[in-house]
């Protein structure tokens, strides 16, 4: 099965890529979402949960600035330059992942006071909720598209077929066609001599020759 670059990114360098590009940002975003709901229901704009909400919003936004900058420089631009996208499925998966980080960056900018300065706490909290919802939508689009096989839309990757999986492929021995033909001829000759009641020729070491 061929993989999108999104899925390949998460599968490579285990477990670090999975932690860096999936686990950490998702944990921070989910912490933001859960604390968001708590504050919306309780209207408590102080205390531990409120400060945890602000920390999660700031941290995940700054984190995605780094992720987007890194992936743009090391993946998106080189892949685009070399025309190596694995159909539109690949573009949607990677693009949705990167776009999903933009609403979280907006939350961080709001926490630093760069945007939405005129809004009260309730107004800013609503912006938080909208941005988290957008992240979840784009994040799930990225996951679904990322798990699809690009060959569904005609992508043909390198031939990686191996009998018996990776371990079976590693243990598979190459058989020279010429050697295989010689062995087949020898076995046929031995079988014919046995059928005729003759003796099988033996070499000096006692093996059939």
N, C-alpha and C positions, 0 to 999 in steps of 0.2 A: 504494500500500500504506500502510495506517495503521500508526503506530508506538506502542509503549508509551512511557510517560513515562521508563522506564529507558533505552530505546534512544535516545529523543529527547535525553535528558540527555547521553549520550555523543556524539551526532552534532552537537549545538550547540557553538558557540564552538570550532571545531577550531583547533589540536589540544589546546587547554588542558584542556577538560573530560575528554577521553580520558586525558590524563596524570594529572590530579588525582584523578579518581574510579575509574580502572581501573589504569593503568600503575604508578603509585607504590605503592598498597596491595598490588597483586599481586606486584610485585617484592620488597617487604619480606616478605610472607607466604611466598613461595617460598624466599627466603633463610632464613627461620626454619625452614621444613620441611626443607630440604637439610641445614642445620647440625644440626638435630634428629636426623636419621638418622645423621649422622656421630658425634655424641656417644653415641647409643644403642649403636652398634656398637663404638666404641673405648673408651667409659667414661672419656674424658679430660675432666675437669672443670676444665680450665685451658687456657691458650693462646689463640691468636687466634680459632679457630673457636668456642670456648666464649663468648668475649666478644662475638663477632659475633652469636651466637645471642641473647644477652641484649639486645644493642643492638637487633636486629631486632624482638624480641618487645616491648620497651618502646616503640620508635618506632611500630610499626604499631598498637599499642593506643591510644596517644595520638592518632595520626593519625585513627583511626576515631571517636574521641570528637568530634573536630572535624567530621568528615564527617557523622556522624549528627545532631549538633546543628544543623548548617547545613541539611541536607536536611529535617529535621523542621520547621524554622521557615520555610523558603522554598518547600518543595514539598509535603510530606505534609499538613500542617495546612491550607494554602490549598486544595489539591485536594480534601481531605475536606470542608471547609466548603462549597465550591462544587459538591460532588457531580460532580466531573469525572473520576472514575476510569474508565478505558477497559476495563471488564469485569473479572472476577476475574483474568484473565491479567495485567493491569496491576498489580493489588494483589499478586499472588504475586511478580512480578518485583521490584518496589520493596521489598516487605516482606522477601523473602529476602536481598536485598542488605544491608539494614539489620541484619537478624538475624545475618547472617554476620559482622558486625563485632563482635558482643558477645563471642564466645569470645576474640577477639584482645584486647579490652579487659580480659578476665579475666586473660590472660597478663601484661599490663602491671601490673595490680594485684598479681599474684603477685610480679613482679620488684621492685616497690616495697615488698613485705613487708606489704601490707594483707590478703592472704588466704593460706590454706594455710601458715601459719607453722610448723605442727608437722611438715610433711613434710620428708624429707631431699632431697638433690639428685636422686636417682633418682626419687623420688615426684613432685617438681616437674616433672621432665622428662617423665614420663608424662602429667601434666596438660597440658603444652605440646603433646604429640603429639595428645591427644584434642581439644584446642581447635583445632589446625590442621586436623584431619580435619573437624570441624564447619564450619569456615570454608569448606573446599573443597566440602563437600556443598551448603551454602546458596549459595555463590558460583556453582556450576554450575547450580543450580536457577534462580537469578536470570538467568543468561546465556541459558538455554534458553527460559524464559518471556518474557524481554525481547525475544528475536528473533522471537517469534510475532506474527502479525497479529491485533490485538484484534477485527477484524471476523469472525473465526472463531466468536466467541460473540455476534455481533449488533451490535457497535459500529459506528456510522455517523458518521464524522468529516466535516469540511468537504470539499466537492467540490474536489479538487485536481487533477483530470484535465487533462492538457495534451497535445495532439497533438505527438508527436515529443520528449517529455521537456521538461525545464526550458528548455533553450535554444530548442527549437522553439516552446514556449509563449510565450517572450518575444518571438519574432519574428513571431508570428501576427498578422495584421492583421484588424481587425474590418470586416465587410462589412454595410452597411446593407441590410436586406431590400428596402426600397422602391427603392433604387438598383439592386440586383440585378435587380428586376423590370423596370425601365425599360430596362436594358441588354439583357435577354433579348428584350423587345418590339422594340427597335431592330434586333437581329440577325435576328429573324424577318422583319421588314419588308424588310430588305436582301436576305435570301435569297429572298423571294417576288418581289421586283423583278428580281433576276438571273435567276430561273427564267422569268419572263415576257419576258425580253429587254429590259427597260426600263433606264433609266439611274438610277443611285443619286443622289439629291439631294445636293448639296454645299453646305456653308455658305460664308461669305465667306472662310474661311481654308483652304478646300480639304479639309475633313474631312467625312465623312458626317454628315448632319444629320437 
